Amino acid sequence: MKYLEEYRDAEIAKSLIARIRARATRRWTLMEVCGGQTHTIVRQGLDELLQGAVEMIHGPGCPVCVTPLEQIDKALAIAARPKVIFTSFGDMLRVPGSDSDLQQVRARGGDVRVVYSPLDALALAQRHPDQEVVFFAVGFETTAPANAMAVWRARDLNVKNFSVLVSHVTVPPAITAILDAPGNRVQGFLAAGHVCAVMGWEEYEPIAAKYTVPIIVTGFEPVDILEGISMAVSQLEGGRHEVENQYARSVHRRGTPPARARVQQVFEMTDRRWRGIGEIPMSGLRLREEFSAYDAERRFGVADIRVAEPEACKAGDVLTGRLKPTQCPSFGTRCTPEQPLGAPMVSTEGACSAYYSIVKHRAAEAAPAAQ
């Protein structure tokens, strides 16, 4: 299949690994921002194949993982109300709140439904005018255009029983926060291709220049990632710090202008809290005042909910690369996919979930050999 099989080609991958090892005169530390990239790196063992030349640190690019506990609690409070249909992507249902999750709310009789698009939620609102329909709008810039379009359409169609619980965050402020953090070790970034497909990479250029770090827009297949790492290492070895685009088959410098325009029409920047990290100034999106009638926080009076993150969950340290998931004391014991302490163990893009699956797989492989 074009643009897929060739990016999984083992011989190409081997040649890229050899190129990286030959080019690296020291061990460089890179961060892949996206959780999808993390899963490819861990599942394919790319981090182990590059040991000694490159250390990969897993970043905060899992949208479910960075959604803070207080946003989950707001969702739970809304979903438990009568005459409310609460809609969400499926991977949010098992993310633990302070004392429950959306799946448990549904088990207790709450009308919680999985949808595949915010426009599906809007259609539900049109079919059920006697009920409030809420969509949990989480994610990075990738999902923002669809959520913006749903709100825009709701206004156009005068659908008054539809609202969104907004928990959008954006990537560039997170990269800046990581680079500003005391003890930062990251020397270059693999930026998430799907985010840049929407937003482009213009916002990354001043970051690369100010902090003298290469930022490589990268896809998600093994060859994509290895080529992105190779480009980053070449820059570091050559003393360069630029934004480069490995994912040229899908990403352009200005992204997708119509999608960007719709996001800017509906949303504006705001301070936003991140799970385990705290507040990052001007790192999130909120509805503009002219769309405030569709803001579920205002409609249901939950904006003031504030809760502390559990100390046992080291999500913040994992999401900023200070800890590998296996270094968390709760990993695989108090925290498993069946009984997660935090979102990184739940999400299909979470670093803890990725490590747990590979550790379990390797243990299963080793068991027959030990017998």
URZIFEN-V226416 format. One record per residue. SS is DSSP state (helix for helix, strand for strand, loop for the rest). OMEGA is omega as a letter, one per 30 degrees, with the letter a starting at -180 (* if undefined). Layout:
{{SS & OMEGA} {SS & OMEGA}}
This chain:
{{loop & a} {loop & l} {loop & l} {loop & a} {helix & a} {helix & l} {helix & l} {helix & a} {loop & a} {helix & a} {helix & l} {helix & l} {helix & l} {helix & a} {helix & l} {helix & l} {helix & l} {helix & l} {helix & l} {helix & a} {helix & a} {helix & a} {helix & a} {loop & l} {loop & l} {loop & l} {loop & l} {strand & a} {strand & a} {strand & l} {strand & l} {strand & a} {strand & a} {strand & l} {helix & l} {helix & l} {helix & l} {helix & a} {helix & l} {helix & a} {helix & a} {helix & a} {helix & a} {helix & l} {loop & a} {helix & l} {helix & l} {helix & l} {helix & a} {loop & a} {loop & a} {loop & l} {loop & a} {strand & l} {strand & l} {strand & l} {strand & a} {strand & a} {strand & a} {strand & a} {strand & l} {loop & a} {helix & l} {helix & a} {helix & a} {helix & l} {loop & a} {loop & a} {helix & a} {helix & l} {helix & l} {helix & l} {helix & l} {helix & l} {helix & a} {helix & a} {helix & l} {helix & a} {helix & a} {loop & a} {loop & l} {loop & l} {loop & l} {strand & l} {strand & a} {strand & a} {strand & a} {strand & l} {loop & a} {helix & a} {helix & l} {helix & a} {loop & a} {loop & l} {loop & a} {loop & l} {loop & a} {loop & a} {loop & a} {loop & l} {loop & a} {helix & l} {helix & l} {helix & l} {helix & l} {helix & l} {helix & l} {loop & l} {loop & l} {loop & a} {strand & l} {strand & a} {strand & l} {strand & l} {loop & a} {loop & a} {loop & l} {helix & l} {helix & l} {helix & l} {helix & l} {helix & l} {helix & l} {helix & l} {helix & l} {helix & a} {helix & a} {loop & a} {loop & a} {loop & l} {loop & l} {strand & l} {strand & a} {strand & l} {strand & a} {strand & a} {strand & l} {strand & l} {strand & l} {loop & a} {helix & a} {helix & a} {helix & a} {helix & a} {helix & l} {helix & l} {helix & l} {helix & a} {helix & l} {helix & l} {helix & l} {helix & a} {helix & l} {helix & l} {helix & l} {helix & a} {loop & a} {loop & l} {loop & a} {loop & a} {loop & l} {strand & l} {strand & a} {strand & l} {strand & a} {strand & l} {strand & a} {strand & l} {strand & a} {loop & a} {helix & a} {helix & l} {helix & l} {helix & l} {helix & l} {helix & l} {helix & l} {helix & a} {helix & l} {helix & a} {loop & l} {loop & l} {loop & l} {loop & l} {loop & a} {loop & a} {loop & l} {strand & a} {strand & l} {strand & a} {strand & a} {strand & a} {helix & a} {helix & l} {helix & a} {helix & l} {helix & l} {helix & a} {helix & a} {loop & a} {loop & l} {helix & a} {helix & a} {helix & a} {helix & l} {helix & l} {helix & l} {helix & a} {helix & a} {helix & a} {helix & a} {loop & l} {loop & l} {strand & l} {strand & a} {strand & l} {strand & a} {strand & l} {loop & a} {loop & l} {loop & a} {helix & a} {helix & l} {helix & a} {helix & l} {helix & l} {helix & l} {helix & l} {helix & l} {helix & l} {helix & l} {helix & l} {helix & l} {helix & l} {helix & a} {helix & l} {helix & a} {helix & l} {loop & l} {loop & l} {loop & a} {loop & l} {strand & l} {strand & a} {strand & l} {loop & a} {loop & a} {loop & a} {loop & a} {loop & a} {loop & l} {loop & a} {loop & a} {loop & l} {loop & l} {loop & a} {helix & l} {helix & l} {helix & l} {helix & a} {helix & a} {helix & l} {helix & a} {helix & l} {helix & a} {helix & a} {strand & l} {strand & a} {strand & l} {strand & l} {strand & a} {strand & l} {strand & l} {strand & a} {loop & l} {loop & a} {loop & a} {strand & a} {strand & l} {strand & a} {strand & l} {strand & a} {strand & a} {strand & l} {strand & l} {strand & l} {strand & l} {loop & a} {helix & a} {helix & l} {helix & a} {helix & l} {helix & a} {helix & a} {strand & a} {helix & l} {helix & l} {helix & a} {helix & a} {helix & l} {loop & a} {loop & a} {loop & a} {loop & l} {loop & l} {loop & l} {loop & l} {loop & l} {loop & l} {loop & a} {loop & a} {loop & a} {loop & a} {loop & a} {helix & a} {helix & l} {helix & l} {helix & a} {helix & l} {loop & l} {loop & l} {loop & l} {loop & l} {loop & a} {helix & a} {helix & l} {helix & l} {loop & a} {loop & a} {loop & a} {strand & l} {loop & l} {loop & l} {loop & a} {strand & l} {loop & l} {loop & l} {loop & a} {loop & a} {loop & l} {loop & a} {loop & a} {helix & a} {helix & l} {helix & a} {loop & a} {loop & l} {loop & l} {loop & a} {loop & l} {helix & a} {helix & l} {helix & l} {helix & a} {helix & a} {helix & a} {helix & a} {helix & l} {helix & l} {helix & a} {helix & a} {helix & l} {helix & l} {helix & l} {helix & a} {helix & a} {helix & l} {helix & a} {helix & a} {helix & a} {loop & *}}
